[in-house]
């Protein structure tokens, strides 16, 4: 008798930004906290809110709204900081709200390569069917690595439309 083994499920932390649902793999999350006092830093991009003292460890805090090119919003009772481990560093990510922790079977998560061109943003790892909606699965290493933050920010900004050649003009 042949038994079919189910593909393993993975656990994710779900959060909201501007009405869109995102997921991060739970094993990359250290903790989720209410935002605390921040020390602002001079000459850093606007998406870096500053540094925070997390039980004696100084961690940078990135506003994911600003990183993705969304309008900033005031911190409220739902705002959370997701503390993630990126390589050997710890980074805080401020989000609008943390919605849930969910276990999803592998067949409910699609790779980004199935839906996006190869030139698409590398920080989008895939898409997950959650209830009736679709959540974007983010790759913490591609999203928050210090040397990749500026590229992530540029990918989130509105892109100007490509120029349309005028009629009769030879293509360049």
N, C-alpha and C positions, 0 to 999 in steps of 0.2 A: 504494500500500500504506500502510495506516494503522498507525502504531506507538503502542502505549500506553505512556505514560511513568509510571513508578512514583512513588508519593508518596515524598518524601524521608524518610530515617530520621533519628532524633535519638539522641544519646548521653546517657546518664544515669549518675549515680553511685548505686548502691544501698546502703542502710544499714538496720540493724535497730534497733528500739526495742521492748522488751518483747515480742519474738516477731513483731512486724508488720514487713513489708517496706515501705520508702519509697524514692522516687526523687527526685533533684534533677537538673535539666538541667546537664550537665557544663560548658557555657560559663559558668555562673554560679559555678563552683567555682574558687577560686584555687589551693588545695592541700589535702591531707589530712595531718594531723600527729598524732603521739602527744601526748596532753595534757601540758603543761608546768606549771610553777609559776604560780599565780594570785594576784593581789592582790585580796583581798576589798574590797568597797565598802560603806560604811554606807548604810542607808536605801534599798536597792534591793530589788525583788521577789526572792523566793527562786529564781526561775528564772534570774536573772543571777548566775552564779557569781563574777564578778569581771572583772578585765582581765588580759591577758597581753601580754608583750613578744615580738612576732614580728619578729625581726631589726630592732629599733629602732622599729617601729610598735606603738603601744598599741591593742589591739583588745578590745572586750567579748566575753565568752564566755557563751553562753546554753546551759543544760542543756535539751535538747529533751524529756527525760523529764518534768522538772518543768513545763516550758512546757505540755505536753499533759496535765498533771494526773496523771501516773503517779508511782508511788512512786520516790523516789531510789534509786540503787544505787551501790555503791562502784566507783571506777575500777579496771579490771583490765587485763590484757594486750591485750584486744580493743578497749577503749575508744579512740575516735578523736575528734579535733576536725576538723570539716569547716570550712575557712575559705572563706566565701562573700562575694561582692561584692554589696552592696545599695545601689543608687544610687551615691553617691560615698563610701560607707563600707565598711569591711571588718569582718565579724562572724564569730566562731567559734561553731560549733554542736557541742556535745558529744553524741555518739551511742554506743549500746552497741557497735556494730561496723560497719565498712564491709565490705560483702559482695562487691561487684563493680562493674565498669564494663560497661555493656551498650548496644548499639545496637539500637533498636527501630524497625521500620517503623511509619509513621503508622497503619496499620490495626490495630495491636496496642495503641494508646493511645486511650482514650475520654475525651471531655471530661467534667468533673464535672457540667456542666449536663444531661447525658443521664441521670445517675443520682441527682442530688441536687436537692432543692428550691432555688429561687433564694435562699432565706434561709439556706442552708447556709454553712459556713465558706468564705470566699473564698480561703484559703490552700491549699485542696485544688483543684489544677488539673485533676486527672483520675485515671484508673485505667489500669493497664497489665497486660496478661496476660504474666506472666513464668513460663515453664515451665507447671506445673500450678496455680500460684498467681496471686494478684492483688496488685499493689503499688499504693500510693497515691502519686500524683505530686504533689509540693508546689511551690507557686509561691514562690520565695525572697523576692520583693518583698513579697508579702502576708504571708508568714510572719515575716520578720525586720525589717521596717521599724520603727524605734524607736517611731513613733506608733501602730503596730498591734499591738505585742507583748501589751499587756494584753487586747485583744479576743481574740487567739489563745488566750491563757491561759484566759480565761473560757469560750471555746468548748470547751476540753478538759476542763473540770471536769464532774463528774456533775451533771446538771440534776435539780432536784426534780420529781416528777410533778405534773401539773396537777391542781388539786383537782377532785373529782367532786362535782357538785351532789347534795344529798340528795334522796331521793324526796319529791315533793310540794312541794318548795321551788321557787318561781318562778325561772327563769334570770335572771341579772343582766345 
